[in-house]
């Protein structure tokens, strides 16, 4: 490339830029006026240059992202029909959720060969999971079991610590891609980006510690992304650095993190629900540019409607538009060389690694869960976020800004959109998924 045009201009140093900015501030303090610190402990500057880069390679997939449709298995034939329909209408990947064993042959009848499949199971059944793994194409199937995630979210093991690990060990020995770390739990409960990275890494490290480095190739990750656009891009990129760094300590080479991503529900609203489509569009872009392998969008009415054809079609089409009309099909590496994104990627990775090391020195992730330390840290982060929402420092349009008083929702609720109270005995305090706007929405519903 001819550099004639660029050679005509002298390079400008960061010091020169800062000096010019200070002159334009006309006496105002540079640090107080233009620097701001995030909840992740990162100081954001008004400008970035190549000096802010560390040129750390991000081990991302070179292929395009997959568009996934999520389907709950209640009846195998109905789930099969819904899945085939979704594949015909733009999805190229299916994720089935199940709360009990099912008939794989009936469920997957007529499926195109090499279709990428995910099975998120909220139960633990060794015989069934081995049978499912044997029936499916192992290279294109992820059977997502997370005994630690189940403990973190529900407060109890499926059976008990020993039995859960014994059953999972049998599954690990007889199947591939059989563990999924439920990283989306931490985001939806209110953890900041640094905490999400650290807890996800420590969560995965429990499996490496227990089952050995051979299990690394069988672990995948389920992330959620929020509306902090650049930070969410950086979060996913930072995790790939952290995962590769951790595996290098186990002397595992060239194992890229397999990342499944969905938009967060934490910032989704009951009122003015169409704004949810704007939020999910931005979040799906973050997921793409962050290098997600597979992305499943959430419907604008996810929090209060049962699964429906219209909402799922709109959500799927958002991803199709981003891929085919916005030309983001091969965009996983587009953020390479972006000074700002690379700077916050490195800072997030460094800060998360510091928290991870503290967790490991204190006995590990499970130990910290049992002591309630992880839960307390997430609650503190969530409380800060909720305080900012109450002060309108975090804005959810139509909920705490530009509220439409005529908007009524009480008659539209097919699902209960708030945290449900659970009256069961638990081994540990559960980590609870909670939306930011729940308190405000409850009041509005009561006043309709």
N, C-alpha and C positions, 0 to 999 in steps of 0.2 A: 504493500500500500504506500502511495506517495504521501510523505509527511510535510510537503511544502507549506501547506496552509498552517499547520500546527507549529512549524519551525519559525514562522514569522512573528510569533508572540513569545515573550519571555515567560518562564515558569514562575508561578506565584507560590511562595511558601505559606504554610499554615500561620506562621507568625505575622506575615504581611496581611493575610486575610483578617486575623484577629485585630491587628492594629487599625485597619480600615473600619471594622465594625465598632471598635471603641470610639473612634472619632465620630461616627454617625450616631452613636448613642448620646452624644452631647452631655457627658458628665454622669449619665446613669451607670450604675455598677454592672459590669459585664456578667459576673457570676449570678447575681441576684435577678437580673433582668432576663437573661437568655438561657441559663442552664436550669434544667428541672430534673428532679430525681424520682424515679418510678418506685413502685412498691417492691420491685425485684432488686432494688439497691443499685440500679444503673443510672448514671448521670447522662442525660441526653444533651448533646451539644447542638448549636445552631448550624454547624457545617462539619463536613467530614472530608478528608482527603485520603490519598493512597497511603499516607503514613499510618492511618488507622487500621489498615489491613494487616493480617498476619499470614495470609496466603495458606491457610490450613485447608487442604482438600476435603470436600464434603462427599462422602461415599454414597451418592444417590443413584437410583436406577436410571438407566438411559432410555428405557421404553416409556411409552405414554401411560398415564394413570388409567385405572379401570373405573368404570361407572357401575356402582353396585345398587341393587334393589334389596331391601331387607323384608323378609316375609316370616311371619310367625306360623309355626306348624301346629295347627289345631286338628285339621283333617288333611291327610296326605294328598288326596286327590285334588282338593281345593288349592292347597299350597302349590302343587305341581302346576295346576292351570294358571295360577297367578304368576308363577315364576316364568313359565314359557311365554306368557303374554308380555311380561317385562322385558324378556330377552328379544322379543320381536319388535319392541317399541323403543329400543335404544340402550338398555342396560347390556353389559357384556359379562357381568358378574352377579352372583346371587349370594346373599347371606341369609341362612335359615336360623331362626331362633327357636329353641325347643325347651320345654320344661319337663319332658318325659320321653322315653324311647319311642321310636317311630319305625316305619317300614321303609328303608332306603330305596328298595327296588320300586315301590309304588311312587315314592316321592320324586324320584329322578327319571321316571319313564319318559322317553322321548327327548331327553336332554342332548344338545349338541356335544360332540366329543371335545375334550380339552377345555370345557367351560370351567372357569375359576370359581370355586365354591368355598364358602365359609359356613361353619356350623357353630353357633354360639350356644353352648349347653349350660343350663342352670341346674344341672344335676350331675352326679358322679356315678357312672355305671361301667365298670371295667369291661365286662363281656360285650355290652352293646357298643362301646366306643371302639373296641378292637374290631368288631364286626363291621362297623361303619367305615373304619379306615381301610379294611381289606376290600370292601365293596367299591370304594372310590379310587380315583386316580391320585396317588399319593403326591405327585408333583404339583397338582392343581387343586389340592384340598387342604383347608386349614380347619381342624377340629379344635375349637377354642375352649379350653378348660382352664380355669384359674382358681385354684383352691384358696390361695392367699387373698385374691380379690373378693372371693365369696365371704371370707372371714372379715375383711375390711368393711364391706358394704352391709352385711347382714349381722355381724357381731358373733357369728358361730361358724364352726367348721361344718362341712356336710355331715360328717360323723364325729370325728375327733382328729387331733393333730396326727397321731400315728397312723390311724386307718386311712385318712385322706392321702397322706404321703405314700403309704404302701400301695394304694390303688393307683395313684398317679404314676408311680414307678413302673407298674405293670403296663400301663398305657404307653409310657415313654419308650419302653423296651420293644413294643409291638406296633408302633405307628410313628409317622412323621408329622411335623407341624401341629403338635398336639397341645401346646401351651400358649395362652394369650394373656399378656399382662394388661389389666383393665386400667389403663392410664386415664381414660375419660372420666373415671370416678372422681379423681382429684380436681380436675377442672370444673366439673359440674357442682362440686361441693364448695368451691370458692378459693382453692389454692392458687397462688400466683404462678407465673411461668417458671420461675426458678424452682419453686417447690415441686411443681409437676414433674420437672425433669429429674430432680434429685430422688423423689419418691418412686418414680417409675424405674429408675436405674437400680435403686436399692431393692425394690420389689422383685425385679428380674434377677438380681444377684442372689436372692434367697434360693431360687431354683438352681442357679449355677453352683452354689455352695452345697446344696443337698444332693443333686443328681450328677454333678461333675460337668466339666467343660463340654462333654459330648452333647449335652442337651441344648447348647447354644443354637444349633441349627434348627431346633424344633420350636423355638420361641418366636412369637410375633407380638405386635403391640397395637392396642386400640386407643387412639388419641381422640380428644375433642379439641376443636379450635374455637376461640372466641372472636370478638370484634376488634381487638387491638391488632390491626392488619399486619404491620411490619414485624411486631414482636411475635406474632403467631407463626409467620414465615420462619423467623429466626429460631423459634422454639423447636420446630421439627428438624431444622438443619442442625441445631446444636445437639439434639438427641442422637443423631447419627454419629457425630463426633464422639460423644460420650460412650455410646455403645461399642464403637470400634476401639476406643481407648480401654474400656473395661475388658473386652475380649482379648486384647493384646496382653493384659496381665495374666490371663489364663492360657496364653500362647495359642489362641485360636486366631487364625488368619483369614482375612477376606470374607467375613460374614456380615453382610449389610443387614441393617434392621429392616424388617418387613413391617410397614406402617399402614394400618387401616384407620381412616379418619372420618369423623362426622362433625358437623357444626354442633356447638354447645347448645344445651337447652337453658343454661343459666340466664342468658339475656333475652330469652324469648318471652313474649307478652301475650296475655289473654285479650286485652283491649287493643284496638287498632292493629289487629293481627296481621294485616297485609304488610306491615312494616317488617315482619319476620322474613319475608321474601328478600328484602334488601339486605337484611343482616346475613342470611344464609348465602347470598351471592358473594358478598365480601369474604365470608369465612371459607367458602369453597375455593375462592381464588387463593387465599392464604394456604389452604391445604395443597393445592396444585403446585404453587411456587415453592412451598416448603419441601416438596419432593415425596408426597404420599404415593404409595403404590396403588391403593384403592380408596375411593371416596364414595360415601353414601350420604346424600343430602337428606335433610329432615323436612317434612312438609310444614307449610306455614301454619297449619292447624293441628300440629302434632300433639300439643299439650292438652287439647280439650275435645278433639274428635277421634273416633275410632278410625282405623286405617280405611281410606277411601280412595277410589280410582282417581278422582280429580286432583286431590292434594298430592298423591304420589306421582301423577303424571307431570304436574307443574314442577315438583322437586327434581324429577329426573331430567326434565327438559332444561332446567337451569344449567345442569352440568353439560348437557349436549350443546347448549349455546356457547358455554365457555370453551368447550373443546373444539367445536367445529366452526363456529362463527366468530369467536374471539381469538382463534388460532393459538390456543394454549395446549394443544395436543402433546407437544414435546417440551413443555415449559418447566420441567423439574429443575433445570439448571439455569434458568433465566436470571436468578438472583446472584449468580457468580459474578464477582467484580463490583457489586453494588456496595460502596464504602460503608454506608449507614447499616445495611443489613448484615454485612460481614462483621462490623464492629460489635453490634448487639448480640450476634450469634456467639462470638467469642466470649463476651462478658457473661452471657447466660450460661454458657458451658462451664466457665471458670467458677461462677458463683454456685451453680448446681453441684459441681464436683466437690466444692468445699463442704456443702451440706451433706452430701453423700458420705464423705470421709468421716464427718461427725457422727452420722448414723452408725457406720460400721464400727467406729471406736466405742460407741455406746452399746454395742451388743447386736447390732443389725436391725433390719426393718421389722421383723416379727417381734423382736423384743421391745422395740419402740412403740409398736402398735399395742401390745399388751399393757404397757405402762401408760398408754394414752397420750404419749408425746406427739405423735403424728396428728391425731385427732385435734389436739389443742392448738397446734400450729396452724392447721387448716381453718379452724374456727376463728382464730385471731385474724387471719388473712381475709376470711369471708366477712367478718365484722367491719373491717376497714373499708371493704368494697361496698357494703351495705350503707355505711355512714356516708360515703361519697355519693351514693345514689340518693339518699335522703336529703343531701345538701345540693342536689342537682349538679354535682361535679361529674358524675356519670349520668349521661342522659339516655333514657329510653323513650324515643319519640312516641307520643300518644299515651304515655303512662305517667311520666313526671315532667313532661314538656309538651305544650300544645295539645292538651287533653280535650277530647271531644266528649262533652258531658252527655250528649244524646246517645252515645254508644252504649248499647245494652247487650249483655252476654248471658244472663242467668238462664234463658230458655235454650241456649245453644250448647250447653255442656253435656256431652256424651261421656266424658271422662272427668274424674275429679282432678283438677289441675294443680293441687297443692300437696305438700308433704303430708303423708298419712301417719297418724300416730300408731305406734306399734307397742302392744302390751305383752311382750314376750321376754323371757329371761335370756340374756346374752352373756357370752364369755368376755367380750370386750365392748366398749362403746362404739357403735357403728359410725362410719363416715357417711353423712347424709347428703344426697343430692338435693339442692334447693335453688329455686329461681330467685333472682334479685327482687322481682316486683310482687312477690306473693302477698306480703302484708298489705300493700296498697290495693291490690286487686280484691282481697277479701273484704276490705272496707267498702269498696265500690259496689261489690255484689250485694252486700248487706243493705246498702242504701238504694238499690234499684227499686 
